[in-house]
């Protein structure tokens, strides 16, 4: 794995991707400026190493100080699998480099975990790791345990419990990012290809998989219309009450739930079932997902509240 240990300014004068306006990239892998993203990862881990840090909380502070989750705002619109596996492979290089410090290897582990957990894709792109790299990963966890860094063990446990890895035979020194991508794509898609093709051959499930119910039914307009209708109904019944006895029809105006609210609940149920289908089948992952979750909001914790909760339970 090629990885720069001594960072130098780019001759082109190009700057970090994080937090900077991006021009639209070409729609093929060669248009992705991977060296810039890799440099961002190098600098993140370098800062972690300079502090001689070893804990996840320390990586969290470095990550947040650099607003590192914004790395995903500069991602390409296509070749997403290539992009993600390239980031993962570069980070794994830090994690398994036996000639590097304990702090750097832990920084690689924590960075890899955070890259996976903060990505804006559903379902998440899993991490390709070779058997050779897996062995070195195991050695790192054993060393961390011997040195009393229990949080590293908790991070590793979370990754295995959540099945974030795709295991392959291509060794780290043999494989280019493209070769790793090809194998990870084949491994993941082979699990569902036959069932997925059979399912789609006689049904319109593809249409429904990507259905956005809110847009289909015009949910925002429906909300407005249902509110206006409820108010108009109340006024009409009130007006009628000034003329005739309306005790038997008062309940009509006392609607407990508006149509827009009922449809909103249906939409949430639909989205939940759709996401469950994604997670169980991985249909929308390496081969079929080319759609970002738009307008991803990065709060002050950049998603770390959930990570902290998961790690505390490990």
ChimeraX commands (.cxc) that place a marker at each C-alpha (Angstrom):
marker #1 position 0.00,0.00,0.00 radius 0.5
marker #1 position 1.46,3.32,-1.03 radius 0.5
marker #1 position 1.06,5.95,1.62 radius 0.5
marker #1 position 2.89,9.20,2.16 radius 0.5
marker #1 position 4.45,9.52,5.57 radius 0.5
marker #1 position 6.02,12.93,5.00 radius 0.5
marker #1 position 3.38,15.28,3.68 radius 0.5
marker #1 position 4.48,17.99,1.26 radius 0.5
marker #1 position 2.47,20.77,-0.41 radius 0.5
marker #1 position 1.11,19.85,-3.81 radius 0.5
marker #1 position 2.96,21.44,-6.70 radius 0.5
marker #1 position -0.36,22.51,-8.11 radius 0.5
marker #1 position -1.16,24.46,-4.97 radius 0.5
marker #1 position -4.39,22.51,-4.51 radius 0.5
marker #1 position -5.95,22.67,-1.08 radius 0.5
marker #1 position -7.93,20.32,1.12 radius 0.5
marker #1 position -11.34,19.12,-0.04 radius 0.5
marker #1 position -12.91,19.58,3.38 radius 0.5
marker #1 position -15.24,22.53,3.76 radius 0.5
marker #1 position -14.29,24.04,0.38 radius 0.5
marker #1 position -16.58,24.75,-2.61 radius 0.5
marker #1 position -16.26,22.02,-5.20 radius 0.5
marker #1 position -16.62,22.15,-8.96 radius 0.5
marker #1 position -18.58,19.40,-10.61 radius 0.5
marker #1 position -16.40,16.36,-11.22 radius 0.5
marker #1 position -16.23,14.13,-14.25 radius 0.5
marker #1 position -18.48,11.11,-14.24 radius 0.5
marker #1 position -15.67,8.52,-14.26 radius 0.5
marker #1 position -13.19,7.31,-11.73 radius 0.5
marker #1 position -10.22,9.18,-13.24 radius 0.5
marker #1 position -11.99,12.46,-12.52 radius 0.5
marker #1 position -11.91,11.87,-8.76 radius 0.5
marker #1 position -9.07,13.76,-7.10 radius 0.5
marker #1 position -8.23,10.94,-4.72 radius 0.5
marker #1 position -4.80,12.30,-3.70 radius 0.5
marker #1 position -6.52,15.27,-2.05 radius 0.5
marker #1 position -8.86,13.07,-0.06 radius 0.5
marker #1 position -5.99,10.79,0.93 radius 0.5
marker #1 position -3.97,13.80,2.03 radius 0.5
marker #1 position -6.87,14.88,4.25 radius 0.5
marker #1 position -6.82,11.45,5.90 radius 0.5
marker #1 position -3.03,11.58,6.28 radius 0.5
marker #1 position -3.20,14.97,7.97 radius 0.5
marker #1 position -6.01,13.88,10.29 radius 0.5
marker #1 position -4.04,10.85,11.46 radius 0.5
marker #1 position -0.79,12.85,11.61 radius 0.5
marker #1 position -2.40,15.25,14.08 radius 0.5
marker #1 position -3.60,12.29,16.15 radius 0.5
marker #1 position -0.05,10.87,16.15 radius 0.5
marker #1 position 1.59,14.20,17.00 radius 0.5
marker #1 position -0.40,14.25,20.23 radius 0.5
marker #1 position 0.69,10.65,20.92 radius 0.5
marker #1 position -3.01,9.86,21.33 radius 0.5
marker #1 position -4.48,6.38,21.75 radius 0.5
marker #1 position -8.18,6.80,22.64 radius 0.5
marker #1 position -11.30,7.18,20.56 radius 0.5
marker #1 position -12.26,10.37,22.41 radius 0.5
marker #1 position -8.98,11.93,21.31 radius 0.5
marker #1 position -9.67,10.98,17.69 radius 0.5
marker #1 position -13.15,12.42,18.09 radius 0.5
marker #1 position -11.68,15.77,19.19 radius 0.5
marker #1 position -9.29,15.86,16.24 radius 0.5
marker #1 position -12.06,14.80,13.83 radius 0.5
marker #1 position -14.45,17.49,15.07 radius 0.5
marker #1 position -11.79,20.21,15.14 radius 0.5
marker #1 position -11.18,19.53,11.46 radius 0.5
marker #1 position -14.92,19.17,10.70 radius 0.5
marker #1 position -13.90,15.97,8.99 radius 0.5
marker #1 position -17.40,14.67,8.28 radius 0.5
marker #1 position -17.59,17.39,5.63 radius 0.5
marker #1 position -15.25,15.26,3.51 radius 0.5
marker #1 position -18.44,13.70,2.13 radius 0.5
marker #1 position -19.68,17.02,0.76 radius 0.5
marker #1 position -16.92,16.87,-1.86 radius 0.5
marker #1 position -17.63,13.36,-3.05 radius 0.5
marker #1 position -18.23,12.56,-6.73 radius 0.5
marker #1 position -21.68,11.93,-8.14 radius 0.5
marker #1 position -20.58,8.68,-9.74 radius 0.5
marker #1 position -17.99,5.96,-9.08 radius 0.5
marker #1 position -19.06,6.00,-5.44 radius 0.5
marker #1 position -17.93,2.45,-4.74 radius 0.5
marker #1 position -14.48,3.20,-6.18 radius 0.5
marker #1 position -14.29,6.36,-4.08 radius 0.5
marker #1 position -15.29,4.71,-0.81 radius 0.5
marker #1 position -13.06,1.65,-1.24 radius 0.5
marker #1 position -10.14,3.96,-2.07 radius 0.5
marker #1 position -10.66,5.90,1.18 radius 0.5
marker #1 position -11.00,2.68,3.14 radius 0.5
marker #1 position -7.90,1.12,1.55 radius 0.5
marker #1 position -5.77,4.18,2.26 radius 0.5
marker #1 position -6.91,4.29,5.89 radius 0.5
marker #1 position -6.31,0.57,6.34 radius 0.5
marker #1 position -2.74,1.27,5.21 radius 0.5
marker #1 position -2.25,3.35,8.35 radius 0.5
marker #1 position -3.95,0.74,10.53 radius 0.5
marker #1 position -1.89,-2.28,9.45 radius 0.5
marker #1 position 1.52,-0.71,8.79 radius 0.5
marker #1 position 3.71,-2.70,11.19 radius 0.5
marker #1 position 6.60,-0.27,10.82 radius 0.5
marker #1 position 4.54,2.61,12.20 radius 0.5
marker #1 position 3.83,3.68,15.75 radius 0.5
marker #1 position 1.08,2.22,17.92 radius 0.5
marker #1 position -0.62,5.63,17.91 radius 0.5
marker #1 position -0.69,5.80,14.10 radius 0.5
marker #1 position -2.16,2.32,13.76 radius 0.5
marker #1 position -4.86,3.14,16.32 radius 0.5
marker #1 position -5.52,6.40,14.48 radius 0.5
marker #1 position -6.06,4.36,11.32 radius 0.5
marker #1 position -8.52,2.08,13.13 radius 0.5
marker #1 position -10.55,4.95,14.60 radius 0.5
marker #1 position -10.52,6.86,11.30 radius 0.5
marker #1 position -11.71,3.77,9.40 radius 0.5
marker #1 position -14.55,3.27,11.87 radius 0.5
marker #1 position -15.63,6.91,11.64 radius 0.5
marker #1 position -15.43,6.98,7.84 radius 0.5
marker #1 position -17.78,4.01,7.71 radius 0.5
marker #1 position -20.22,5.27,10.33 radius 0.5
marker #1 position -20.50,8.90,9.13 radius 0.5
marker #1 position -20.90,8.16,5.40 radius 0.5
marker #1 position -24.17,9.54,3.94 radius 0.5
marker #1 position -25.19,6.38,2.08 radius 0.5
marker #1 position -28.02,3.94,2.80 radius 0.5
marker #1 position -27.15,1.18,3.13 radius 0.5
marker #1 position -23.55,1.92,4.04 radius 0.5
marker #1 position -20.68,0.86,1.81 radius 0.5
marker #1 position -18.92,-2.01,3.55 radius 0.5
marker #1 position -15.14,-2.19,3.95 radius 0.5
marker #1 position -13.06,-4.52,1.80 radius 0.5
marker #1 position -10.21,-6.05,3.83 radius 0.5
marker #1 position -7.81,-8.77,2.70 radius 0.5
marker #1 position -6.97,-11.77,4.85 radius 0.5
marker #1 position -3.43,-10.45,5.30 radius 0.5
marker #1 position -4.76,-7.11,6.50 radius 0.5
marker #1 position -7.24,-8.87,8.76 radius 0.5
marker #1 position -4.38,-10.72,10.46 radius 0.5
marker #1 position -2.54,-7.46,11.12 radius 0.5
marker #1 position -5.78,-5.91,12.37 radius 0.5
marker #1 position -6.07,-8.76,14.86 radius 0.5
marker #1 position -2.47,-8.18,15.99 radius 0.5
marker #1 position -3.25,-4.51,16.61 radius 0.5
marker #1 position -6.24,-5.37,18.80 radius 0.5
marker #1 position -4.18,-7.88,20.80 radius 0.5
marker #1 position -1.51,-5.21,21.33 radius 0.5
marker #1 position -4.14,-2.64,22.34 radius 0.5
marker #1 position -5.60,-5.05,24.86 radius 0.5
marker #1 position -2.15,-5.78,26.31 radius 0.5
marker #1 position -1.53,-2.05,26.68 radius 0.5
marker #1 position -4.88,-1.42,28.36 radius 0.5
marker #1 position -6.49,0.51,25.49 radius 0.5
marker #1 position -9.86,-1.18,25.91 radius 0.5
marker #1 position -11.69,1.31,23.69 radius 0.5
marker #1 position -9.83,-0.08,20.65 radius 0.5
marker #1 position -11.25,-3.51,21.46 radius 0.5
marker #1 position -14.73,-1.97,21.74 radius 0.5
marker #1 position -14.37,-0.28,18.34 radius 0.5
marker #1 position -13.25,-3.54,16.73 radius 0.5
marker #1 position -16.14,-5.42,18.36 radius 0.5
marker #1 position -18.64,-2.90,17.00 radius 0.5
marker #1 position -17.22,-3.29,13.50 radius 0.5
marker #1 position -17.49,-7.08,13.58 radius 0.5
marker #1 position -20.91,-7.04,15.26 radius 0.5
marker #1 position -22.25,-4.72,12.57 radius 0.5
marker #1 position -20.71,-6.84,9.79 radius 0.5
marker #1 position -18.95,-3.88,8.18 radius 0.5
marker #1 position -16.26,-5.94,6.43 radius 0.5
marker #1 position -16.13,-7.80,3.13 radius 0.5
marker #1 position -13.29,-10.33,3.24 radius 0.5
marker #1 position -11.13,-11.05,0.21 radius 0.5
marker #1 position -7.99,-12.90,-0.81 radius 0.5
marker #1 position -6.24,-10.06,-2.66 radius 0.5
marker #1 position -3.27,-9.06,-0.53 radius 0.5
marker #1 position -2.54,-5.46,0.34 radius 0.5
marker #1 position 0.76,-5.33,-1.58 radius 0.5
marker #1 position -0.76,-6.87,-4.70 radius 0.5
marker #1 position -3.97,-4.95,-5.12 radius 0.5
marker #1 position -4.74,-1.64,-6.68 radius 0.5
marker #1 position -7.86,0.15,-5.52 radius 0.5
marker #1 position -9.58,-0.93,-8.74 radius 0.5
marker #1 position -8.74,-4.61,-8.16 radius 0.5
marker #1 position -10.04,-4.39,-4.61 radius 0.5
marker #1 position -13.18,-2.68,-5.82 radius 0.5
marker #1 position -13.82,-5.36,-8.43 radius 0.5
marker #1 position -13.51,-8.16,-5.91 radius 0.5
marker #1 position -15.57,-6.44,-3.23 radius 0.5
marker #1 position -18.28,-5.63,-5.77 radius 0.5
marker #1 position -18.41,-9.24,-6.92 radius 0.5
marker #1 position -18.43,-10.61,-3.38 radius 0.5
marker #1 position -21.24,-8.36,-2.23 radius 0.5
marker #1 position -23.42,-8.57,-5.29 radius 0.5
marker #1 position -23.11,-12.35,-5.64 radius 0.5
marker #1 position -25.05,-12.70,-2.40 radius 0.5
marker #1 position -28.17,-11.12,-3.83 radius 0.5
marker #1 position -27.86,-11.08,-7.63 radius 0.5
marker #1 position -29.88,-14.21,-8.43 radius 0.5
marker #1 position -32.68,-13.44,-6.00 radius 0.5
marker #1 position -32.80,-9.79,-7.04 radius 0.5
marker #1 position -32.97,-10.55,-10.77 radius 0.5
marker #1 position -35.65,-13.19,-10.22 radius 0.5
marker #1 position -37.62,-10.78,-8.06 radius 0.5
marker #1 position -37.47,-8.04,-10.66 radius 0.5
marker #1 position -38.16,-10.28,-13.65 radius 0.5
marker #1 position -41.90,-10.48,-13.03 radius 0.5
marker #1 position -42.63,-7.51,-10.83 radius 0.5
marker #1 position -42.36,-3.74,-10.69 radius 0.5
marker #1 position -40.45,-3.83,-7.41 radius 0.5
marker #1 position -37.62,-1.68,-8.80 radius 0.5
marker #1 position -40.11,1.15,-9.23 radius 0.5
marker #1 position -41.33,0.81,-5.66 radius 0.5
marker #1 position -37.85,0.40,-4.16 radius 0.5
marker #1 position -36.98,3.92,-5.27 radius 0.5
marker #1 position -40.42,5.41,-4.65 radius 0.5
marker #1 position -40.47,8.60,-2.61 radius 0.5
marker #1 position -44.00,8.54,-1.21 radius 0.5
marker #1 position -43.80,12.14,-0.02 radius 0.5
marker #1 position -43.14,13.37,-3.56 radius 0.5
marker #1 position -45.59,10.95,-5.16 radius 0.5
marker #1 position -48.57,12.15,-3.15 radius 0.5
marker #1 position -47.46,15.78,-2.83 radius 0.5
marker #1 position -47.28,15.56,0.95 radius 0.5
marker #1 position -46.55,19.24,1.63 radius 0.5
marker #1 position -49.50,20.33,-0.51 radius 0.5
marker #1 position -51.70,17.70,1.10 radius 0.5
marker #1 position -50.80,18.99,4.56 radius 0.5
marker #1 position -51.82,22.50,3.56 radius 0.5
marker #1 position -55.03,21.36,1.90 radius 0.5
marker #1 position -56.09,19.20,4.85 radius 0.5
marker #1 position -55.55,22.07,7.29 radius 0.5
marker #1 position -57.53,24.45,5.10 radius 0.5
marker #1 position -60.30,21.88,4.69 radius 0.5
marker #1 position -60.53,21.25,8.45 radius 0.5
marker #1 position -60.77,24.98,9.14 radius 0.5
marker #1 position -63.41,25.45,6.44 radius 0.5
marker #1 position -65.43,22.54,7.84 radius 0.5
marker #1 position -65.35,24.05,11.34 radius 0.5
marker #1 position -66.53,27.40,10.01 radius 0.5
marker #1 position -69.32,25.77,8.01 radius 0.5
marker #1 position -70.64,23.77,10.97 radius 0.5
marker #1 position -70.36,26.78,13.26 radius 0.5
marker #1 position -72.35,28.83,10.76 radius 0.5
marker #1 position -74.96,26.12,10.46 radius 0.5
marker #1 position -75.23,26.03,14.26 radius 0.5
marker #1 position -76.44,29.59,14.25 radius 0.5
marker #1 position -79.41,28.49,12.19 radius 0.5
marker #1 position -80.23,24.89,13.08 radius 0.5
marker #1 position -79.55,22.33,15.79 radius 0.5
marker #1 position -76.17,20.73,15.09 radius 0.5
marker #1 position -75.52,18.51,18.12 radius 0.5
marker #1 position -75.64,15.38,15.96 radius 0.5
marker #1 position -72.95,16.62,13.56 radius 0.5
marker #1 position -70.56,18.47,15.88 radius 0.5
marker #1 position -68.25,15.45,15.91 radius 0.5
marker #1 position -67.57,15.99,12.21 radius 0.5
marker #1 position -65.67,19.17,13.02 radius 0.5
marker #1 position -63.79,17.52,15.87 radius 0.5
marker #1 position -61.36,15.61,13.67 radius 0.5
marker #1 position -58.58,14.18,15.82 radius 0.5
marker #1 position -56.14,13.56,12.98 radius 0.5
marker #1 position -55.88,15.40,9.68 radius 0.5
marker #1 position -55.50,13.60,6.37 radius 0.5
marker #1 position -52.02,15.09,5.93 radius 0.5
marker #1 position -50.97,13.73,9.31 radius 0.5
marker #1 position -52.25,10.24,8.47 radius 0.5
marker #1 position -50.38,10.24,5.17 radius 0.5
marker #1 position -47.23,11.46,6.94 radius 0.5
marker #1 position -47.44,8.41,9.22 radius 0.5
marker #1 position -47.87,6.15,6.20 radius 0.5
marker #1 position -44.82,7.75,4.58 radius 0.5
marker #1 position -42.70,7.08,7.68 radius 0.5
marker #1 position -43.87,3.46,7.75 radius 0.5
marker #1 position -43.05,3.12,4.05 radius 0.5
marker #1 position -39.56,4.61,4.46 radius 0.5
marker #1 position -38.90,2.34,7.43 radius 0.5
marker #1 position -39.91,-0.78,5.50 radius 0.5
marker #1 position -37.91,0.33,2.46 radius 0.5
marker #1 position -34.76,0.90,4.54 radius 0.5
marker #1 position -35.27,-2.47,6.19 radius 0.5
marker #1 position -35.43,-4.05,2.75 radius 0.5
marker #1 position -32.22,-2.25,1.76 radius 0.5
marker #1 position -30.38,-3.49,4.83 radius 0.5
marker #1 position -31.55,-7.09,4.50 radius 0.5
marker #1 position -30.82,-7.43,0.78 radius 0.5
marker #1 position -28.01,-4.89,0.22 radius 0.5
marker #1 position -29.80,-4.24,-3.08 radius 0.5
marker #1 position -28.89,-0.58,-3.14 radius 0.5
marker #1 position -25.24,-0.86,-2.17 radius 0.5
marker #1 position -22.16,-1.31,-4.39 radius 0.5
marker #1 position -23.86,-1.97,-7.71 radius 0.5
marker #1 position -27.12,-0.03,-7.64 radius 0.5
marker #1 position -26.70,2.93,-5.28 radius 0.5
marker #1 position -25.64,6.06,-7.12 radius 0.5
marker #1 position -27.71,8.45,-5.07 radius 0.5
marker #1 position -26.50,10.55,-2.15 radius 0.5
marker #1 position -28.65,11.55,0.76 radius 0.5
marker #1 position -28.95,15.19,-0.17 radius 0.5
marker #1 position -28.50,18.08,2.21 radius 0.5
marker #1 position -26.94,15.99,4.96 radius 0.5
marker #1 position -26.91,18.16,8.08 radius 0.5
marker #1 position -23.76,18.03,10.16 radius 0.5
marker #1 position -24.52,18.91,13.76 radius 0.5
marker #1 position -21.92,19.89,16.30 radius 0.5
marker #1 position -21.29,16.23,17.15 radius 0.5
marker #1 position -21.07,15.13,13.46 radius 0.5
marker #1 position -22.86,11.91,14.35 radius 0.5
marker #1 position -20.62,11.01,17.27 radius 0.5
marker #1 position -23.44,10.81,19.82 radius 0.5
marker #1 position -24.61,7.54,18.27 radius 0.5
marker #1 position -21.05,6.23,17.97 radius 0.5
marker #1 position -20.37,7.02,21.63 radius 0.5
marker #1 position -23.57,5.23,22.64 radius 0.5
marker #1 position -22.67,2.13,20.67 radius 0.5
marker #1 position -19.14,2.03,22.05 radius 0.5
marker #1 position -20.35,2.48,25.62 radius 0.5
marker #1 position -22.49,-0.64,25.19 radius 0.5
marker #1 position -19.58,-2.74,23.94 radius 0.5
marker link #1:1,2 radius 0.2
marker link #1:2,3 radius 0.2
marker link #1:3,4 radius 0.2
marker link #1:4,5 radius 0.2
marker link #1:5,6 radius 0.2
marker link #1:6,7 radius 0.2
marker link #1:7,8 radius 0.2
marker link #1:8,9 radius 0.2
marker link #1:9,10 radius 0.2
marker link #1:10,11 radius 0.2
marker link #1:11,12 radius 0.2
marker link #1:12,13 radius 0.2
marker link #1:13,14 radius 0.2
marker link #1:14,15 radius 0.2
marker link #1:15,16 radius 0.2
marker link #1:16,17 radius 0.2
marker link #1:17,18 radius 0.2
marker link #1:18,19 radius 0.2
marker link #1:19,20 radius 0.2
marker link #1:20,21 radius 0.2
marker link #1:21,22 radius 0.2
marker link #1:22,23 radius 0.2
marker link #1:23,24 radius 0.2
marker link #1:24,25 radius 0.2
marker link #1:25,26 radius 0.2
marker link #1:26,27 radius 0.2
marker link #1:27,28 radius 0.2
marker link #1:28,29 radius 0.2
marker link #1:29,30 radius 0.2
marker link #1:30,31 radius 0.2
marker link #1:31,32 radius 0.2
marker link #1:32,33 radius 0.2
marker link #1:33,34 radius 0.2
marker link #1:34,35 radius 0.2
marker link #1:35,36 radius 0.2
marker link #1:36,37 radius 0.2
marker link #1:37,38 radius 0.2
marker link #1:38,39 radius 0.2
marker link #1:39,40 radius 0.2
marker link #1:40,41 radius 0.2
marker link #1:41,42 radius 0.2
marker link #1:42,43 radius 0.2
marker link #1:43,44 radius 0.2
marker link #1:44,45 radius 0.2
marker link #1:45,46 radius 0.2
marker link #1:46,47 radius 0.2
marker link #1:47,48 radius 0.2
marker link #1:48,49 radius 0.2
marker link #1:49,50 radius 0.2
marker link #1:50,51 radius 0.2
marker link #1:51,52 radius 0.2
marker link #1:52,53 radius 0.2
marker link #1:53,54 radius 0.2
marker link #1:54,55 radius 0.2
marker link #1:55,56 radius 0.2
marker link #1:56,57 radius 0.2
marker link #1:57,58 radius 0.2
marker link #1:58,59 radius 0.2
marker link #1:59,60 radius 0.2
marker link #1:60,61 radius 0.2
marker link #1:61,62 radius 0.2
marker link #1:62,63 radius 0.2
marker link #1:63,64 radius 0.2
marker link #1:64,65 radius 0.2
marker link #1:65,66 radius 0.2
marker link #1:66,67 radius 0.2
marker link #1:67,68 radius 0.2
marker link #1:68,69 radius 0.2
marker link #1:69,70 radius 0.2
marker link #1:70,71 radius 0.2
marker link #1:71,72 radius 0.2
marker link #1:72,73 radius 0.2
marker link #1:73,74 radius 0.2
marker link #1:74,75 radius 0.2
marker link #1:75,76 radius 0.2
marker link #1:76,77 radius 0.2
marker link #1:77,78 radius 0.2
marker link #1:78,79 radius 0.2
marker link #1:79,80 radius 0.2
marker link #1:80,81 radius 0.2
marker link #1:81,82 radius 0.2
marker link #1:82,83 radius 0.2
marker link #1:83,84 radius 0.2
marker link #1:84,85 radius 0.2
marker link #1:85,86 radius 0.2
marker link #1:86,87 radius 0.2
marker link #1:87,88 radius 0.2
marker link #1:88,89 radius 0.2
marker link #1:89,90 radius 0.2
marker link #1:90,91 radius 0.2
marker link #1:91,92 radius 0.2
marker link #1:92,93 radius 0.2
marker link #1:93,94 radius 0.2
marker link #1:94,95 radius 0.2
marker link #1:95,96 radius 0.2
marker link #1:96,97 radius 0.2
marker link #1:97,98 radius 0.2
marker link #1:98,99 radius 0.2
marker link #1:99,100 radius 0.2
marker link #1:100,101 radius 0.2
marker link #1:101,102 radius 0.2
marker link #1:102,103 radius 0.2
marker link #1:103,104 radius 0.2
marker link #1:104,105 radius 0.2
marker link #1:105,106 radius 0.2
marker link #1:106,107 radius 0.2
marker link #1:107,108 radius 0.2
marker link #1:108,109 radius 0.2
marker link #1:109,110 radius 0.2
marker link #1:110,111 radius 0.2
marker link #1:111,112 radius 0.2
marker link #1:112,113 radius 0.2
marker link #1:113,114 radius 0.2
marker link #1:114,115 radius 0.2
marker link #1:115,116 radius 0.2
marker link #1:116,117 radius 0.2
marker link #1:117,118 radius 0.2
marker link #1:118,119 radius 0.2
marker link #1:119,120 radius 0.2
marker link #1:120,121 radius 0.2
marker link #1:121,122 radius 0.2
marker link #1:122,123 radius 0.2
marker link #1:123,124 radius 0.2
marker link #1:124,125 radius 0.2
marker link #1:125,126 radius 0.2
marker link #1:126,127 radius 0.2
marker link #1:127,128 radius 0.2
marker link #1:128,129 radius 0.2
marker link #1:129,130 radius 0.2
marker link #1:130,131 radius 0.2
marker link #1:131,132 radius 0.2
marker link #1:132,133 radius 0.2
marker link #1:133,134 radius 0.2
marker link #1:134,135 radius 0.2
marker link #1:135,136 radius 0.2
marker link #1:136,137 radius 0.2
marker link #1:137,138 radius 0.2
marker link #1:138,139 radius 0.2
marker link #1:139,140 radius 0.2
marker link #1:140,141 radius 0.2
marker link #1:141,142 radius 0.2
marker link #1:142,143 radius 0.2
marker link #1:143,144 radius 0.2
marker link #1:144,145 radius 0.2
marker link #1:145,146 radius 0.2
marker link #1:146,147 radius 0.2
marker link #1:147,148 radius 0.2
marker link #1:148,149 radius 0.2
marker link #1:149,150 radius 0.2
marker link #1:150,151 radius 0.2
marker link #1:151,152 radius 0.2
marker link #1:152,153 radius 0.2
marker link #1:153,154 radius 0.2
marker link #1:154,155 radius 0.2
marker link #1:155,156 radius 0.2
marker link #1:156,157 radius 0.2
marker link #1:157,158 radius 0.2
marker link #1:158,159 radius 0.2
marker link #1:159,160 radius 0.2
marker link #1:160,161 radius 0.2
marker link #1:161,162 radius 0.2
marker link #1:162,163 radius 0.2
marker link #1:163,164 radius 0.2
marker link #1:164,165 radius 0.2
marker link #1:165,166 radius 0.2
marker link #1:166,167 radius 0.2
marker link #1:167,168 radius 0.2
marker link #1:168,169 radius 0.2
marker link #1:169,170 radius 0.2
marker link #1:170,171 radius 0.2
marker link #1:171,172 radius 0.2
marker link #1:172,173 radius 0.2
marker link #1:173,174 radius 0.2
marker link #1:174,175 radius 0.2
marker link #1:175,176 radius 0.2
marker link #1:176,177 radius 0.2
marker link #1:177,178 radius 0.2
marker link #1:178,179 radius 0.2
marker link #1:179,180 radius 0.2
marker link #1:180,181 radius 0.2
marker link #1:181,182 radius 0.2
marker link #1:182,183 radius 0.2
marker link #1:183,184 radius 0.2
marker link #1:184,185 radius 0.2
marker link #1:185,186 radius 0.2
marker link #1:186,187 radius 0.2
marker link #1:187,188 radius 0.2
marker link #1:188,189 radius 0.2
marker link #1:189,190 radius 0.2
marker link #1:190,191 radius 0.2
marker link #1:191,192 radius 0.2
marker link #1:192,193 radius 0.2
marker link #1:193,194 radius 0.2
marker link #1:194,195 radius 0.2
marker link #1:195,196 radius 0.2
marker link #1:196,197 radius 0.2
marker link #1:197,198 radius 0.2
marker link #1:198,199 radius 0.2
marker link #1:199,200 radius 0.2
marker link #1:200,201 radius 0.2
marker link #1:201,202 radius 0.2
marker link #1:202,203 radius 0.2
marker link #1:203,204 radius 0.2
marker link #1:204,205 radius 0.2
marker link #1:205,206 radius 0.2
marker link #1:206,207 radius 0.2
marker link #1:207,208 radius 0.2
marker link #1:208,209 radius 0.2
marker link #1:209,210 radius 0.2
marker link #1:210,211 radius 0.2
marker link #1:211,212 radius 0.2
marker link #1:212,213 radius 0.2
marker link #1:213,214 radius 0.2
marker link #1:214,215 radius 0.2
marker link #1:215,216 radius 0.2
marker link #1:216,217 radius 0.2
marker link #1:217,218 radius 0.2
marker link #1:218,219 radius 0.2
marker link #1:219,220 radius 0.2
marker link #1:220,221 radius 0.2
marker link #1:221,222 radius 0.2
marker link #1:222,223 radius 0.2
marker link #1:223,224 radius 0.2
marker link #1:224,225 radius 0.2
marker link #1:225,226 radius 0.2
marker link #1:226,227 radius 0.2
marker link #1:227,228 radius 0.2
marker link #1:228,229 radius 0.2
marker link #1:229,230 radius 0.2
marker link #1:230,231 radius 0.2
marker link #1:231,232 radius 0.2
marker link #1:232,233 radius 0.2
marker link #1:233,234 radius 0.2
marker link #1:234,235 radius 0.2
marker link #1:235,236 radius 0.2
marker link #1:236,237 radius 0.2
marker link #1:237,238 radius 0.2
marker link #1:238,239 radius 0.2
marker link #1:239,240 radius 0.2
marker link #1:240,241 radius 0.2
marker link #1:241,242 radius 0.2
marker link #1:242,243 radius 0.2
marker link #1:243,244 radius 0.2
marker link #1:244,245 radius 0.2
marker link #1:245,246 radius 0.2
marker link #1:246,247 radius 0.2
marker link #1:247,248 radius 0.2
marker link #1:248,249 radius 0.2
marker link #1:249,250 radius 0.2
marker link #1:250,251 radius 0.2
marker link #1:251,252 radius 0.2
marker link #1:252,253 radius 0.2
marker link #1:253,254 radius 0.2
marker link #1:254,255 radius 0.2
marker link #1:255,256 radius 0.2
marker link #1:256,257 radius 0.2
marker link #1:257,258 radius 0.2
marker link #1:258,259 radius 0.2
marker link #1:259,260 radius 0.2
marker link #1:260,261 radius 0.2
marker link #1:261,262 radius 0.2
marker link #1:262,263 radius 0.2
marker link #1:263,264 radius 0.2
marker link #1:264,265 radius 0.2
marker link #1:265,266 radius 0.2
marker link #1:266,267 radius 0.2
marker link #1:267,268 radius 0.2
marker link #1:268,269 radius 0.2
marker link #1:269,270 radius 0.2
marker link #1:270,271 radius 0.2
marker link #1:271,272 radius 0.2
marker link #1:272,273 radius 0.2
marker link #1:273,274 radius 0.2
marker link #1:274,275 radius 0.2
marker link #1:275,276 radius 0.2
marker link #1:276,277 radius 0.2
marker link #1:277,278 radius 0.2
marker link #1:278,279 radius 0.2
marker link #1:279,280 radius 0.2
marker link #1:280,281 radius 0.2
marker link #1:281,282 radius 0.2
marker link #1:282,283 radius 0.2
marker link #1:283,284 radius 0.2
marker link #1:284,285 radius 0.2
marker link #1:285,286 radius 0.2
marker link #1:286,287 radius 0.2
marker link #1:287,288 radius 0.2
marker link #1:288,289 radius 0.2
marker link #1:289,290 radius 0.2
marker link #1:290,291 radius 0.2
marker link #1:291,292 radius 0.2
marker link #1:292,293 radius 0.2
marker link #1:293,294 radius 0.2
marker link #1:294,295 radius 0.2
marker link #1:295,296 radius 0.2
marker link #1:296,297 radius 0.2
marker link #1:297,298 radius 0.2
marker link #1:298,299 radius 0.2
marker link #1:299,300 radius 0.2
marker link #1:300,301 radius 0.2
marker link #1:301,302 radius 0.2
marker link #1:302,303 radius 0.2
marker link #1:303,304 radius 0.2
marker link #1:304,305 radius 0.2
marker link #1:305,306 radius 0.2
marker link #1:306,307 radius 0.2
marker link #1:307,308 radius 0.2
marker link #1:308,309 radius 0.2
marker link #1:309,310 radius 0.2
marker link #1:310,311 radius 0.2
marker link #1:311,312 radius 0.2
marker link #1:312,313 radius 0.2
marker link #1:313,314 radius 0.2
view
